[in-house]
Amino acid sequence: MLDHLIRRATVVDGTGGPAYPADVGIRGGRIVVIAEPGTVTEEAVTREDADGLVLAPGFVDPHTHYDAQLFWDPYATPSMNHGVTTVAGGNCGFTLAPLHPDRPEDADYTRRMMSRVEGMALAALEEGVDWTWSTFREYLDALEGRIAVNAGFMVGHCALRRHVMGADAVGGQPTPAQLDAMLALFHDAMDAGAWGLSTTQSATHSDGDGEPVASRHARPEELLALSRAVGEHEGTQLEAIVAGCLDQFSDEEIDLLVDMTAAAGRPLNWNVLTIDAAVPERVPRQLIPSERARAAGGRIVALTMPILTPMNMSLGTFCALNLIPGWGDILALPVPERIERLRDPATRAEMLRRADSKEAGVFRRLANFGRYVIGDTYSAANEGLSGRVVNDIAAERGQDPFHCLVEICAADDLRTVLWPMPTDNDPDSWALRQRTWEHEDVMLGGSDAGAHLDRMCGAPYTTRFLGDCLRGRKLLPLPTAVRMLTDDPARLFGLRERGRIEEGFHADLVLFDPERIDAGPATLVHDLPGDSPRLDSKAIGIVSVRVNGVETLRDDKVTGAVPGTVLRSGRDTRTVSTA
């Protein structure tokens, strides 16, 4: 007897092939029958009519930071609401394990680092996670059996360094004995099922003390030793972030990425390729590492988002504005002093100069302050300004846009929410994205879901992208779009029997209405531990999500089931050839 039968669905199977009508039967968490509609005679415990609905493989998000959130939110919301059934975590060099058992202060350091660098509410990290593990295996075991999605995790380089070197991880270099200890710790994590190594050397990544995070101090020989260790384990990967990921790689960064993937003999992915027709030289430059890696026996894959991610800003709390060169020191001042500096014309002029300079790289996109829209306000002086464009308000007041923005924020003690309007929403940029998505070393993803919770909302990229393909710009046919969200990332990670609708595969499935599928607007909600805020977005048109055959969501409501699996390298992943 079947556990469940989905009848008369339009199957888009993840291979990129044409859609076809079928009945799909599930038993024991697997797809066991795919047949012409009306031909399945086996009885089923439950069944549903999917006439007019699309059945696709569950979506795979290749870049998330759900490492902490899964402990208080096993449903990985809102990703699962938007059809995601498998998430890759432990990215950018940051993980919650291993933790040194004799240094309880390391957990506090990790919490403060994650709060600063990944925008996770400190109260949520303190109240929502029990922090009882020390080894990476214990961390994975703590999640086993209590999550609704499938999740795999890289090992964060910062945690490895901190465990072995203590406070010297920031600023120091390992002795030969410490490097050996780091490698032994890393092998233990890989034996436990870690997917591979993640690391960062990005100048935007600082810890809770404002210092460069531990992995930024690693020299190439340390990175290459760890990369070679990755290659000694089945079904493993590399993920790396360098400063040039945000704009354009330096020659030294290209050399490093190519050397790492070649040393490991494993794919390396990086995040995120920003595509803008106003900077036509960026995409060719960012794909040079991929070309060189193939020649060196490796593979480098660029992740890119197929939507413009909703993102808010504030002069009062840490956000992307802090990462503009020269802005961080001013925006880190106590609020009264910060307001005083921001009101100084010379300071504003210098800030504008730095924001529009070449050194600002991709953050130049944030420098057109007249195009910002005012979000939530908190004072009588700002009543009626929510939803208005700064240019219009500035014209009424006879101020330049940045001065106007500063005065609005100052009236709210810098709590004002700001929404920058994208500068790359033009037809030429979308045409360039369409062409870039077709490149063999470019993959859709990079949501950062689980991080920057009150500042951005990338999790709905799956539904918004499909809605755009079906009813918006129609840049891709539906089978191609689904393949890019399912089979492509599943194959990159070597996931065993996932990413397609095929007999014998795990029944990770999403059923949706092609006439409605979309994502609602990003709204601020307070539903994290400690009443902390985050941006959320409702899924539209998702009828059902199944993970390992069990329904986890129906009509945007979680069912309470937790059938997800902690996906472990080797057991649940196979080695992906870089040849």
Long-range contacts (C-beta under 8 A, 24 or more apart in sequence): 1-27, 1-42, 1-43, 1-44, 1-45, 2-26, 2-27, 2-32, 2-33, 2-40, 2-42, 2-43, 2-44, 2-45, 3-27, 3-28, 3-44, 3-45, 3-46, 3-549, 4-44, 4-45, 4-46, 4-47, 4-48, 4-546, 4-549, 4-551, 5-40, 5-42, 5-44, 5-46, 5-47, 5-48, 6-47, 6-48, 6-50, 6-55, 6-509, 6-511, 7-37, 7-38, 7-40, 7-47, 7-48, 7-49, 7-50, 7-51, 8-37, 8-38, 8-49, 8-50, 8-51, 9-50, 9-51, 9-53, 9-54, 9-55, 9-511, 10-50, 10-52, 10-53, 10-54, 10-55, 10-514, 11-54, 11-55, 11-56, 11-501, 12-54, 12-55, 12-56, 12-478, 12-479, 12-482, 12-501, 13-56, 13-57, 13-500, 13-501, 13-502, 14-56, 14-57, 14-482, 14-483, 14-486, 14-487, 14-490, 14-499, 14-500, 14-501, 15-479, 15-483, 15-487, 15-500, 16-479, 16-480, 16-482, 16-483, 16-487, 17-479, 18-479, 19-54, 19-478, 19-479, 22-55, 24-55, 24-501, 24-509, 26-507, 26-509, 26-546, 26-549, 27-549, 28-549, 29-506, 29-507, 29-548, 29-549, 29-550, 29-563, 30-497, 30-504, 30-505, 30-506, 30-507, 30-549, 31-501, 31-502, 31-503, 31-504, 31-505, 31-506, 31-507, 31-509, 32-503, 32-504, 33-503, 34-501, 34-502, 34-503, 48-544, 50-511, 50-543, 52-513, 53-511, 53-512, 53-513, 53-514, 53-543, 54-478, 54-511, 54-512, 54-513, 54-514, 55-501, 55-509, 55-510, 55-511, 56-83, 56-482, 56-485, 56-486, 56-501, 56-509, 56-510, 56-511, 56-512, 57-85, 57-482, 57-486, 57-487, 57-490, 57-498, 57-499, 57-500, 57-501, 57-505, 57-508, 57-509, 57-510, 58-83, 58-84, 58-85, 58-86, 58-486, 58-498, 58-508, 58-509, 58-510, 58-545, 58-546, 58-547, 59-83, 59-84, 59-85, 59-86, 59-462, 59-485, 59-486, 59-510, 60-84, 60-85, 60-86, 60-87, 60-88, 60-445, 60-485, 60-486, 60-489, 60-490, 60-493, 60-495, 60-498, 60-499, 61-86, 61-87, 61-88, 61-445, 61-447, 61-449, 61-459, 61-462, 61-489, 62-88, 62-269, 62-303, 62-443, 62-445, 62-446, 62-489, 62-492, 62-493, 63-88, 63-91, 63-239, 63-269, 63-271, 63-272, 63-303, 63-445, 63-446, 63-447, 63-448, 64-88, 64-89, 64-91, 64-447, 64-448, 64-449, 64-450, 64-451, 65-89, 65-91, 65-92, 65-94, 65-118, 65-120, 65-448, 65-449, 65-450, 65-451, 66-151, 66-449, 66-450, 67-94, 67-95, 67-96, 67-153, 67-450, 68-96, 68-114, 68-120, 68-124, 68-125, 68-128, 68-129, 68-450, 69-120, 69-124, 69-128, 69-450, 70-143, 70-147, 70-149, 70-151, 71-128, 71-129, 71-130, 71-142, 71-143, 72-124, 72-128, 72-129, 72-528, 72-529, 74-146, 74-147, 74-148, 74-149, 74-562, 74-564, 75-148, 75-149, 75-552, 75-553, 75-558, 76-147, 76-148, 76-149, 76-151, 76-449, 76-450, 77-536, 77-558, 78-449, 78-457, 78-459, 78-460, 78-536, 78-537, 78-538, 78-539, 79-149, 79-447, 79-449, 79-459, 80-148, 80-149, 80-545, 80-552, 80-553, 80-558, 81-538, 81-539, 81-542, 81-545, 81-553, 81-556, 82-459, 82-460, 82-461, 82-462, 82-463, 82-519, 82-537, 82-539, 82-542, 83-462, 83-463, 83-510, 83-512, 83-539, 83-542, 83-545, 84-149, 84-449, 84-459, 84-462, 85-149, 85-150, 85-508, 85-509, 85-510, 85-545, 85-546, 85-547, 86-149, 86-150, 86-151, 86-152, 86-490, 86-495, 86-498, 86-508, 86-567, 87-149, 87-150, 87-151, 87-152, 87-449, 88-151, 88-152, 88-153, 88-154, 88-195, 88-489, 88-493, 89-151, 89-152, 89-153, 89-154, 89-450, 90-153, 90-154, 90-155, 90-156, 90-194, 90-195, 90-198, 91-154, 91-198, 91-239, 91-271, 92-117, 92-118, 92-156, 92-198, 92-200, 92-202, 92-205, 92-239, 92-241, 92-271, 93-156, 93-157, 93-158, 93-198, 93-199, 93-200, 93-205, 93-213, 93-214, 93-215, 93-241, 94-118, 94-156, 94-158, 94-159, 94-198, 94-200, 94-213, 95-136, 95-139, 95-153, 95-154, 95-155, 95-156, 95-158, 95-159, 95-198, 96-129, 96-131, 96-133, 96-139, 96-159, 97-133, 97-134, 97-135, 97-136, 97-138, 97-139, 97-159, 97-189, 98-134, 98-135, 98-136, 98-139, 98-159, 98-160, 98-163, 98-185, 98-189, 99-131, 99-133, 99-134, 99-159, 99-163, 100-134, 100-162, 100-163, 100-166, 101-134, 103-166, 106-162, 106-163, 107-131, 109-162, 109-207, 109-208, 110-159, 110-162, 111-208, 112-207, 112-208, 112-209, 113-158, 113-207, 113-208, 113-213, 115-208, 116-206, 116-207, 116-208, 116-210, 116-318, 117-205, 117-206, 117-207, 117-213, 118-450, 118-451, 118-452, 119-318, 119-319, 119-451, 119-452, 119-453, 119-454, 119-455, 120-450, 120-451, 120-453, 121-453, 121-454, 121-528, 121-529, 121-530, 121-532, 121-533, 121-534, 123-528, 123-529, 123-530, 123-531, 123-532, 124-528, 124-529, 124-530, 124-532, 126-529, 126-530, 127-529, 127-530, 128-528, 128-529, 128-530, 135-188, 135-189, 135-192, 136-188, 136-189, 136-192, 136-194, 137-188, 137-189, 137-191, 137-192, 137-193, 140-192, 140-193, 140-194, 140-566, 140-568, 143-566, 144-565, 144-566, 145-562, 146-562, 147-562, 147-564, 147-566, 148-547, 148-552, 148-558, 148-561, 148-562, 148-563, 148-564, 149-547, 149-552, 149-564, 150-498, 150-508, 150-547, 150-548, 150-564, 150-565, 150-566, 150-567, 151-564, 151-565, 151-566, 151-567, 152-193, 152-195, 152-493, 152-566, 152-567, 152-568, 152-569, 152-572, 152-573, 153-194, 153-195, 153-566, 154-194, 154-195, 154-196, 154-197, 154-198, 154-237, 154-239, 155-186, 155-189, 155-190, 155-194, 155-196, 155-197, 155-198, 156-198, 156-199, 156-215, 157-197, 157-198, 157-199, 157-200, 157-214, 157-215, 157-218, 157-226, 158-200, 158-213, 158-214, 158-215, 160-185, 160-186, 160-226, 161-214, 161-215, 161-217, 161-218, 162-214, 165-214, 169-214, 169-217, 170-207, 170-209, 170-211, 170-212, 170-213, 170-214, 170-217, 171-211, 171-217, 172-217, 173-217, 173-219, 173-222, 174-222, 179-222, 179-225, 182-222, 182-226, 183-225, 183-226, 183-229, 186-226, 186-229, 187-229, 187-232, 187-233, 190-229, 190-230, 190-232, 190-233, 190-236, 190-569, 191-233, 192-568, 193-566, 193-567, 193-568, 193-569, 193-570, 193-571, 193-572, 194-236, 194-568, 194-569, 195-235, 195-236, 195-237, 195-493, 195-567, 195-569, 195-573, 196-230, 196-233, 196-236, 196-237, 196-238, 196-239, 196-264, 196-266, 196-569, 197-226, 197-227, 197-229, 197-230, 197-237, 197-238, 197-239, 198-238, 198-239, 198-240, 199-223, 199-226, 199-239, 199-240, 199-241, 200-240, 200-241, 200-242, 201-240, 201-241, 201-242, 201-243, 201-253, 201-256, 202-241, 202-242, 202-243, 202-245, 202-246, 203-243, 204-243, 204-246, 204-323, 205-241, 210-332, 220-256, 220-259, 223-256, 223-260, 224-259, 224-260, 224-263, 227-259, 227-260, 227-261, 227-263, 227-264, 227-266, 228-263, 228-264, 230-264, 230-266, 231-263, 231-264, 231-265, 231-266, 233-569, 233-570, 234-569, 234-570, 234-573, 234-574, 234-575, 235-494, 235-569, 235-570, 235-571, 235-572, 235-573, 235-574, 235-575, 235-576, 236-264, 236-266, 236-569, 236-573, 236-575, 237-266, 237-267, 237-268, 237-269, 237-492, 237-493, 237-494, 237-576, 238-264, 238-266, 238-267, 238-268, 238-269, 239-268, 239-269, 239-270, 239-271, 240-268, 240-270, 241-270, 241-271, 242-270, 244-286, 245-270, 245-271, 245-272, 246-274, 246-361, 246-362, 246-363, 247-274, 247-282, 247-361, 247-362, 248-281, 248-282, 248-285, 248-286, 248-361, 249-285, 249-286, 249-288, 249-289, 254-288, 254-289, 254-292, 257-289, 257-293, 257-300, 258-289, 258-292, 258-293, 258-296, 258-298, 258-300, 259-296, 260-298, 261-293, 261-296, 261-298, 261-299, 261-300, 261-578, 262-293, 262-296, 262-297, 262-298, 264-298, 265-297, 265-298, 265-578, 266-298, 266-575, 266-576, 266-578, 267-298, 267-299, 267-300, 267-301, 267-492, 267-576, 267-578, 268-293, 268-298, 268-299, 268-300, 268-301, 269-300, 269-301, 269-302, 269-303, 269-443, 269-492, 270-300, 270-301, 270-302, 270-303, 271-303, 271-445, 271-446, 271-448, 272-302, 272-303, 272-304, 272-305, 272-446, 273-302, 273-303, 273-304, 273-436, 273-442, 274-304, 274-362, 274-424, 275-304, 275-424, 275-429, 275-432, 275-433, 275-436, 276-365, 276-423, 276-424, 276-429, 276-432, 277-424, 277-426, 277-428, 277-429, 277-431, 277-432, 278-423, 278-424, 278-429, 280-432, 283-432, 283-436, 287-439, 287-441, 287-442, 290-439, 290-441, 293-578, 297-578, 297-579, 298-578, 299-441, 299-576, 299-578, 300-441, 301-441, 301-442, 301-443, 301-492, 302-441, 302-442, 302-443, 303-442, 303-443, 303-444, 303-445, 303-446, 304-433, 304-436, 304-437, 304-442, 304-443, 304-444, 304-445, 304-446, 305-444, 305-445, 305-446, 305-447, 305-458, 305-461, 306-433, 306-437, 306-444, 306-461, 306-465, 306-468, 306-484, 307-460, 307-461, 307-464, 307-465, 307-468, 308-422, 308-424, 308-425, 309-447, 309-456, 309-457, 309-458, 309-461, 310-419, 310-456, 310-457, 310-521, 310-522, 310-535, 310-537, 311-419, 311-420, 311-455, 311-456, 311-457, 312-375, 312-417, 312-418, 312-419, 312-454, 312-455, 312-456, 312-535, 313-366, 313-372, 313-417, 313-418, 313-419, 313-420, 313-455, 314-409, 314-414, 314-415, 314-416, 314-417, 314-418, 315-342, 315-406, 315-409, 315-414, 315-416, 315-418, 316-409, 316-412, 316-413, 316-414, 316-415, 316-416, 317-454, 319-455, 320-363, 320-366, 320-455, 321-366, 323-363, 324-351, 324-354, 324-355, 324-360, 324-363, 324-366, 324-367, 325-354, 325-357, 325-359, 325-360, 325-363, 326-350, 326-351, 326-354, 327-351, 327-354, 327-355, 335-413, 335-414, 338-414, 339-410, 339-413, 339-414, 342-406, 342-409, 342-410, 343-406, 343-407, 343-410, 345-403, 348-402, 348-403, 348-406, 351-402, 352-402, 365-420, 365-422, 365-423, 365-424, 366-420, 368-420, 368-421, 368-423, 369-401, 369-402, 369-405, 370-394, 370-401, 371-420, 371-421, 371-423, 372-401, 372-405, 372-418, 372-419, 372-420, 372-421, 373-418, 373-419, 373-420, 373-421, 374-408, 374-416, 374-417, 374-418, 374-419, 375-416, 375-417, 375-418, 375-419, 376-415, 376-416, 376-417, 376-524, 377-408, 377-412, 377-416, 377-417, 378-412, 378-413, 378-415, 378-416, 379-411, 379-412, 379-413, 381-411, 382-408, 382-411, 382-412, 382-416, 389-421, 417-524, 430-473, 430-475, 433-475, 434-475, 434-476, 437-475, 437-476, 437-484, 443-484, 443-488, 443-489, 443-492, 444-484, 444-485, 444-488, 444-489, 445-489, 453-528, 453-532, 453-533, 453-534, 453-535, 454-524, 454-532, 454-533, 454-534, 454-535, 455-535, 456-535, 457-522, 457-535, 457-536, 457-537, 459-537, 460-519, 460-520, 460-522, 460-537, 460-539, 463-512, 463-517, 463-518, 463-519, 463-539, 463-540, 463-541, 463-542, 464-518, 464-519, 466-512, 466-517, 467-517, 467-518, 467-519, 467-540, 467-541, 470-514, 470-517, 471-515, 478-514, 491-576, 492-576, 493-573, 493-576, 494-573, 494-574, 494-575, 494-576, 495-567, 495-572, 495-573, 496-572, 496-573, 496-574, 506-548, 506-549, 507-546, 507-548, 507-549, 508-546, 508-547, 508-548, 509-544, 509-545, 509-546, 510-542, 510-544, 510-545, 510-546, 511-542, 511-543, 511-544, 511-545, 512-541, 512-542, 512-543, 513-541, 513-543, 514-541, 515-541, 516-540, 516-541, 517-541, 517-542
